[in-house]
Amino acid sequence: MKRRSVIIGTGSHLPQTILSNDDLAARLDTSDAWIVERTGIRRRHIAAPGEFTSDLATAAARQALEAAGLTPDDIDLIVVATATPDQTFPACATVVQHKLGMTHGVAFDVAAVCSGFLYALTVADALLTGGAHARALVIGAETFSHILDWEDRTTAVLFGDGAGAIVLEAQMQPGDTASDRGVIACRLHSDGRYNDLLYVDGGPGSTGTTGKLRMKGREVFRHAVTNLSSVMGEVLEAASLQSADVDWVVPHQANLRILEATAKKLGLDPAQVVVTVDRHANTSAASVPLALDVAVRDGRIQPGQLLLLEAMGGGFTWGAAAVRW
C-alpha cells in the first residue's frame, strides 16, 4: 500500500468582464485575425476594479470544496500559486484562508509564475504523502491585467485573469502506478539564465514599484516546446508509463501553437489536449487548474484515466505531473 494525494474536487472562477480581440483592436495596432493566427486566443476575462486575486481564488476554492463534498473545516493546508498577490505580504493564501472562515491549518504562497500550479501541487503532494497534512486546497490564481502594459500589443493580447482550484486528499492506494489514483509522479525544473526573456520590470526590493510584464515571445516559444516535451517524458519515465498510456494532457494555456507542437513531440493526438486558451488566454498559474476543471465538468475526464499536467513560466521554471483520475 502507498499513500497518494488524490484529487477529489475541482473548481474555477472567472471575472465577469470579457475582453475580446476586437475590443483590443479598437485601441491597439492589432486585429482579431492577427491574434488568433499567432496565439489561438479569441477573448479573455479581466478583473473588475477592486476585484483581487484572493477573491478569484476564494471563489474557485469554494467550488472545489463543494465538488468534494467538504467544508473549509475539513482542510488543513492551503497552497496558492500566484505572481499577482493582493499585497507584497502577507501571503495571498492567508487572505483566502480568512475569506473561507478558516482559523486553523497552514496557508502559504508559491511563486513560480506560469509553472506555479505545478510547483504548488508538488509541494502539497509531498506534505500529504509525508503525513504532515490530510487534505489540501491547491489554487492557481492571477490578475495579470494589473501588471500588463496595455499599450504593448506583444503582451497585452496574451493574458487574462482567473483562478482554478483542486482539493487533494491523502488516501492509501495499492502502490501500483498503473492503477493507483492520485498524483503518480512530479518533476520540476528552473534555469535563471533566462530571466530577461520573461519578467516584470519592477519589484518592492528593486524599484519599489509593481512594474510591467515584458517578454521576448519568439525565444520563449522555442524554449517552451523543448522544455515541456522533455519534462513530460521525464514524468512518464518516473512513473514507468509511456505516451500511449496518456488519456489527456492538461497544459498551461500560453499559446495554441505551443500546445500543438508539444503534443506532436510526444506523439500524442492533438485531440487529447485540453484547450481553453481561446476563451481564457494565458492566465498564468491559474491556467492548468482552470483547464482541468473545464474538462472534468464537461465529462471528458473520466475515472481511471491518466492525465499529464504541464507548464512553463518566467524564471524559467517548468514542470509536469502524472495524475490518475
Residue pairs with C-beta under 8 A, 6 or more apart in sequence:
1 172
1 173
1 174
1 175
2 172
2 173
2 174
2 175
2 180
3 128
3 129
3 131
3 170
3 171
3 172
3 173
4 129
4 170
4 171
4 172
4 173
4 180
4 181
4 182
4 183
4 184
5 124
5 125
5 128
5 129
5 136
5 168
5 169
5 170
5 171
5 182
5 183
6 168
6 169
6 170
6 171
6 173
6 181
6 182
6 183
7 166
7 167
7 168
7 182
7 183
7 323
7 325
8 67
8 68
8 70
8 167
8 168
8 169
9 64
9 65
9 66
9 67
9 68
9 69
9 70
9 166
9 167
10 63
10 64
10 67
10 164
10 165
10 166
10 167
10 289
10 292
10 293
10 296
10 297
11 59
11 60
11 61
11 62
11 63
11 64
11 65
11 66
11 67
11 164
11 165
11 166
11 293
12 60
12 63
12 162
12 163
12 164
12 165
12 286
12 289
12 290
12 293
12 294
13 56
13 57
13 59
13 60
13 63
13 162
13 163
13 164
14 45
14 56
14 161
14 162
14 163
14 280
14 290
15 45
15 46
15 47
15 48
15 51
15 56
15 161
15 162
16 45
16 48
17 45
17 46
17 47
17 48
18 43
18 44
18 45
18 46
19 43
19 44
19 45
19 46
19 160
20 32
20 42
20 43
21 30
21 31
21 32
21 35
21 36
21 41
21 42
21 43
21 157
22 32
24 30
24 35
24 153
24 156
24 157
25 31
25 32
27 150
28 150
28 151
28 153
28 156
28 157
29 153
30 153
30 157
32 42
35 41
35 42
35 157
36 42
38 255
38 257
39 157
39 158
39 255
39 256
39 257
39 277
39 281
40 255
40 256
40 257
40 259
40 275
40 277
40 278
41 157
41 158
41 256
41 277
41 278
41 281
41 282
42 278
42 279
43 278
43 279
43 281
44 159
44 160
44 161
44 280
44 281
44 283
45 160
45 161
45 162
45 280
46 145
46 160
46 161
47 55
47 56
47 143
47 145
47 146
47 161
51 143
52 86
52 143
53 82
53 84
53 85
53 86
53 92
53 141
53 142
53 143
53 163
54 85
54 86
54 92
54 95
54 96
54 99
54 141
55 99
56 141
56 142
56 143
56 161
56 162
56 163
56 286
57 80
57 82
57 92
57 96
57 139
57 141
57 163
57 165
58 96
58 99
58 100
59 163
60 139
60 141
60 163
60 164
60 165
60 289
60 293
61 78
61 96
61 100
61 137
61 139
61 165
62 100
63 165
63 293
64 137
64 165
64 166
64 167
64 293
65 71
65 72
65 74
65 75
65 137
65 167
67 167
68 167
68 169
70 135
70 167
72 100
72 101
72 102
73 102
73 104
74 135
75 100
75 102
75 105
75 135
75 136
75 137
75 167
76 104
76 105
76 106
76 133
76 134
76 135
76 136
77 105
77 106
77 107
77 124
77 127
77 128
77 133
77 135
77 136
77 137
78 93
78 96
78 97
78 102
78 105
78 106
78 107
78 108
78 136
78 137
78 139
79 93
79 107
79 108
79 109
79 110
79 120
79 123
79 124
79 136
79 137
79 138
79 139
80 91
80 92
80 93
80 96
80 107
80 108
80 109
80 110
80 120
80 139
80 140
80 141
81 109
81 110
81 111
81 112
81 116
81 117
81 119
81 120
81 138
81 139
81 140
81 141
81 285
82 92
82 109
82 111
82 116
82 140
82 141
82 142
82 284
82 285
83 111
83 113
83 116
83 142
83 144
83 147
83 200
83 284
83 285
83 313
83 314
84 142
84 143
84 144
84 146
84 147
84 284
85 91
85 92
85 109
86 92
86 95
88 204
91 107
91 108
91 109
92 109
92 141
93 107
93 108
93 109
93 139
94 107
94 108
96 107
96 137
96 139
97 105
97 107
105 133
106 133
110 116
110 119
110 120
110 123
112 118
112 119
112 190
112 285
112 313
112 315
112 317
112 319
113 198
113 284
113 285
113 313
113 314
113 315
113 317
114 252
114 254
114 282
114 284
114 285
114 287
114 311
114 312
114 313
114 314
114 317
115 188
115 252
115 285
115 311
115 312
115 313
115 315
115 317
115 318
115 319
116 140
116 284
116 285
116 311
116 313
117 138
117 140
117 164
117 285
117 286
117 287
117 288
117 289
117 309
117 311
118 186
118 188
118 288
118 309
118 310
118 311
118 318
118 319
118 320
118 321
119 188
119 317
119 319
120 138
120 139
120 140
120 285
121 138
121 166
121 168
121 183
121 186
121 309
121 321
122 186
122 188
122 319
122 321
124 133
124 136
124 138
124 168
125 168
125 183
125 186
125 321
127 133
127 136
128 134
128 135
128 136
128 168
128 169
128 170
129 170
129 183
131 170
133 170
134 169
134 170
135 167
135 168
135 169
135 170
136 167
136 168
137 165
137 166
137 167
137 168
138 165
138 166
138 168
138 289
139 163
139 164
139 165
139 166
139 289
140 163
140 164
140 165
140 283
140 284
140 285
140 286
140 287
140 288
140 289
140 290
141 162
141 163
141 164
141 285
141 286
142 161
142 162
142 163
142 283
142 284
142 285
142 286
143 161
144 159
144 160
144 161
144 213
144 282
144 283
144 284
145 159
145 160
145 161
146 210
147 200
147 210
147 211
147 212
147 213
148 155
148 156
148 159
148 212
148 213
149 155
149 156
149 212
149 213
149 214
150 156
152 212
154 215
154 217
155 213
155 214
155 215
157 281
158 215
158 254
158 255
158 281
158 282
159 213
159 281
159 282
159 283
159 284
160 280
160 281
160 282
160 283
161 283
161 286
162 280
162 283
162 286
162 287
162 290
163 286
163 289
163 290
164 286
164 287
164 288
164 289
164 290
164 291
164 292
164 293
165 289
165 293
166 289
166 292
168 183
171 181
171 182
173 180
173 181
173 182
174 180
177 184
177 185
177 239
177 240
177 241
178 241
179 324
180 324
181 324
181 325
182 323
182 324
183 321
183 322
183 323
184 239
184 241
184 306
184 321
184 322
184 323
184 324
185 235
185 238
185 239
185 321
185 322
186 235
186 319
186 320
186 321
186 322
187 231
187 234
187 235
187 238
187 319
187 320
187 321
188 317
188 318
188 319
189 227
189 231
189 317
189 318
189 319
190 315
190 316
190 317
190 318
191 315
191 316
192 315
192 316
194 219
194 223
194 315
194 316
195 314
195 315
196 216
197 215
197 216
197 219
197 220
197 223
197 314
197 316
198 213
198 214
198 215
198 216
198 220
198 313
198 314
198 315
198 316
199 213
199 214
199 215
199 314
200 210
200 211
200 212
200 213
200 214
200 314
201 207
201 211
201 212
201 214
202 208
202 209
202 210
202 211
202 212
203 209
203 210
203 211
221 255
221 257
221 258
223 312
223 316
224 254
224 255
224 258
224 262
224 312
224 318
225 258
225 261
225 262
225 265
227 312
227 316
227 318
228 251
228 258
228 262
228 310
228 311
228 312
228 318
228 320
229 262
229 265
229 266
231 310
231 318
231 319
231 320
232 249
232 262
232 266
232 308
232 310
232 320
233 266
234 320
235 308
235 320
235 321
235 322
236 242
236 243
236 245
236 246
236 308
236 322
238 322
239 322
241 306
241 322
243 266
243 267
243 268
245 306
246 266
246 268
246 272
246 306
246 307
246 308
247 272
247 301
247 305
247 306
247 307
248 272
248 273
248 274
248 295
248 300
248 301
248 305
248 306
248 307
248 308
249 259
249 262
249 263
249 266
249 268
249 272
249 273
249 274
249 307
249 308
249 309
249 310
250 274
250 288
250 291
250 292
250 295
250 307
250 308
250 309
250 310
251 259
251 262
251 273
251 274
251 288
251 291
251 309
251 310
251 311
252 282
252 287
252 288
252 310
252 311
252 312
252 313
253 259
253 275
253 276
253 277
253 280
253 281
253 282
253 283
253 287
253 288
253 290
253 291
254 277
254 282
254 287
254 312
255 277
255 282
256 275
256 277
256 278
259 270
259 273
259 275
259 277
260 270
260 273
262 310
263 269
263 270
263 272
263 273
264 270
274 291
274 292
274 294
274 295
274 300
275 291
276 287
276 290
276 291
276 294
277 287
280 287
280 290
280 291
283 290
284 313
285 311
285 313
287 311
288 309
288 310
288 311
292 301
292 307
292 309
295 301
301 307
301 325
302 325
303 325
304 324
304 325
305 324
305 325
306 322
306 323
306 324
306 325
307 322
307 323
307 324
307 325
308 320
308 321
308 322
308 323
309 320
309 321
309 322
309 323
310 318
310 319
310 320
310 321
311 318
311 319
311 320
312 318
312 319
